[in-house]
Amino acid sequence: MVAVSTTGGISYGLKTTLSFGLLLVAALACTLAGTNLATGAVYAGYGGLDVTHWGRLLVGAVLAVTGLLALYGATFGVLYKVVADGVRRGNSRAV
């Protein structure tokens, strides 16, 4: 680890963790909101009949899937960024 100083490595790690943490919070909020909408769309109505709000169920499902896909994509994006930055840093030091 001669190519990276300790402070440079720590600052890079903190910036990467912060950006991934913000994406994580946004994706989890989206997933939580969608899940709450979807699970609240079906309830027992008068006389024990199940009442379903299909629009609310659909919006909740789309919102939950969007949050999960955002989290999945952010994970691969962070991995790609870390590898690309490492390769760039190594190539600039090799010349």
C-alpha positions as CSV (number, residue, x, y, z in Angstrom):
1,M,0.0,0.0,0.0
2,V,2.8,2.4,-0.9
3,A,0.6,4.1,-3.6
4,V,-2.0,5.4,-1.2
5,S,-1.3,7.4,2.0
6,T,-3.1,6.6,5.2
7,T,-5.1,9.8,5.2
8,G,-5.9,9.5,1.5
9,G,-7.2,6.0,2.1
10,I,-9.3,7.1,5.1
11,S,-10.8,10.1,3.3
12,Y,-11.6,8.0,0.2
13,G,-13.3,5.4,2.4
14,L,-15.3,8.0,4.3
15,K,-16.5,9.7,1.1
16,T,-17.4,6.3,-0.4
17,T,-19.2,5.2,2.7
18,L,-21.1,8.5,2.9
19,S,-22.3,8.4,-0.7
20,F,-23.3,4.7,-0.4
21,G,-25.0,5.5,3.0
22,L,-27.1,8.3,1.4
23,L,-28.2,6.0,-1.4
24,L,-29.0,3.3,1.1
25,V,-31.2,5.6,3.1
26,A,-33.1,6.8,0.0
27,A,-33.5,3.2,-1.3
28,L,-34.7,1.9,2.1
29,A,-37.1,4.8,2.5
30,C,-38.6,4.1,-1.0
31,T,-38.8,0.4,-0.2
32,L,-40.4,1.0,3.2
33,A,-43.0,3.4,1.8
34,G,-43.9,1.0,-1.0
35,T,-44.2,-1.9,1.3
36,N,-46.4,0.0,3.7
37,L,-48.6,1.1,0.8
38,A,-48.8,-2.5,-0.6
39,T,-49.6,-4.2,2.7
40,G,-52.2,-1.6,3.6
41,A,-54.0,-2.0,0.3
42,V,-55.9,-5.2,1.4
43,Y,-58.0,-5.1,4.6
44,A,-61.0,-6.8,6.0
45,G,-64.1,-4.8,5.2
46,Y,-67.7,-5.0,6.5
47,G,-68.9,-8.5,7.1
48,G,-65.4,-10.1,6.8
49,L,-65.1,-9.3,3.1
50,D,-61.6,-8.5,1.8
51,V,-61.4,-5.1,0.2
52,T,-58.5,-4.4,-2.1
53,H,-57.4,-1.0,-3.3
54,W,-55.7,-2.1,-6.6
55,G,-54.2,1.3,-7.4
56,R,-52.6,1.6,-4.0
57,L,-51.3,-2.0,-4.2
58,L,-49.8,-1.4,-7.6
59,V,-48.1,1.9,-6.6
60,G,-46.8,0.3,-3.5
61,A,-45.4,-2.7,-5.4
62,V,-43.7,-0.4,-8.0
63,L,-42.3,1.8,-5.3
64,A,-40.9,-1.2,-3.3
65,V,-39.3,-2.8,-6.4
66,T,-37.8,0.6,-7.4
67,G,-36.2,0.9,-4.0
68,L,-34.8,-2.6,-4.1
69,L,-33.5,-2.1,-7.6
70,A,-31.9,1.3,-6.6
71,L,-30.1,-0.5,-3.7
72,Y,-29.0,-3.3,-6.0
73,G,-27.7,-0.9,-8.6
74,A,-26.0,1.3,-6.1
75,T,-24.1,-1.7,-4.7
76,F,-22.7,-2.5,-8.1
77,G,-22.0,1.1,-8.8
78,V,-20.0,1.5,-5.6
79,L,-18.0,-1.7,-6.4
80,Y,-17.3,-0.5,-9.9
81,K,-16.2,2.9,-8.7
82,V,-13.8,1.4,-6.1
83,V,-12.2,-0.9,-8.7
84,A,-12.0,1.9,-11.4
85,D,-10.5,4.3,-9.0
86,G,-7.9,1.7,-7.9
87,V,-7.0,0.9,-11.5
88,R,-6.8,4.6,-12.3
89,R,-4.6,5.3,-9.3
90,G,-2.3,2.4,-10.1
91,N,-2.0,3.4,-13.7
92,S,-1.1,6.9,-12.8
93,R,1.6,5.7,-10.4
94,A,3.1,3.2,-12.9
95,V,4.0,5.8,-15.5
